[in-house]
C-alpha cells in the first residue's frame, strides 16, 4: 500500500477525530492541526482496529511525529511487519 492510499483511507477518520475539515496531506505538520494527545490516541486506536495492528509504546508519543508522513510511515511499518508473519 502506498502512503497516499493509506492517507486517503485514514482521512475521514482523521477529520472526524480532529473535528476539523482541514485537508490533510503527507506534508501536513501535526502542530498545524488541532490534535491533542487524547485525539492522537484515538487516531492510534482507530488505526489499530482498522488495520488489525498493534503499536508499541514509543508509537504513542505524539512528539515522535512531525508530519502525517511520519505517522503514515509508522502505520505502514506495522502493516509490513504484520504481513511478514
C-alpha positions in Angstrom: 0.0 0.0 0.0 1.3 3.4 -0.9 1.5 6.2 1.7 -1.0 8.3 -0.3 -3.5 5.5 -0.5 -3.2 4.9 3.3 -3.7 8.6 4.0 -6.8 8.6 1.7 -8.2 5.7 3.7 -7.5 7.4 7.0 -8.6 11.0 6.1 -12.2 10.5 7.0 -11.2 9.2 10.4 -8.7 11.9 10.9 -11.3 14.6 10.1 -13.8 13.0 12.5 -11.3 12.8 15.3 -9.9 16.3 15.0 -13.3 17.7 14.2 -12.0 19.9 11.5 -12.5 19.7 7.8 -8.9 20.6 7.0 -7.4 18.8 4.0 -4.6 16.6 5.3 -1.6 15.8 3.1 1.6 13.9 3.9 3.4 17.1 4.5 0.8 18.5 6.9 2.5 19.2 10.2 0.9 17.9 13.4 1.4 21.3 15.0 -0.9 22.9 12.4 -3.7 20.5 13.1 -5.8 20.7 16.3 -4.7 17.3 17.6 -4.0 16.9 21.3 -2.8 13.8 23.0 -6.3 12.4 23.5 -7.2 12.8 19.9 -3.9 11.4 18.9 -4.5 8.2 21.0 -8.0 8.0 19.4 -6.3 8.0 16.0 -3.9 5.3 17.0 -6.7 3.1 18.3 -8.7 3.7 15.1 -5.7 2.6 13.1 -5.1 -0.5 15.2 -8.7 -1.5 14.8 -9.0 -0.7 11.1 -5.8 -2.5 10.1 -5.6 -5.1 12.8 -2.2 -4.0 14.0 -0.6 -3.4 17.4 1.5 -0.4 18.1 4.4 0.0 20.5 4.6 2.4 23.5 7.0 4.6 21.5 4.4 4.9 18.8 2.1 6.6 21.3 4.2 9.6 21.8 2.8 12.4 19.6 6.2 14.3 19.7 7.7 11.5 17.6 5.8 12.7 14.6 6.5 16.0 12.8 4.2 15.4 9.8 1.5 13.0 8.8 4.1 11.3 6.5 5.9 10.3 9.7 2.7 8.9 11.2 1.7 7.0 8.0 5.2 5.6 7.8 4.7 4.1 11.3 1.4 2.6 10.3 3.0 1.1 7.1 5.9 -0.3 9.2 3.4 -2.2 11.4 1.4 -3.3 8.3 4.6 -4.7 6.7 5.6 -6.4 9.9 2.2 -8.0 10.2 2.3 -9.2 6.6 5.7 -10.8 7.2 4.4 -13.0 9.9 
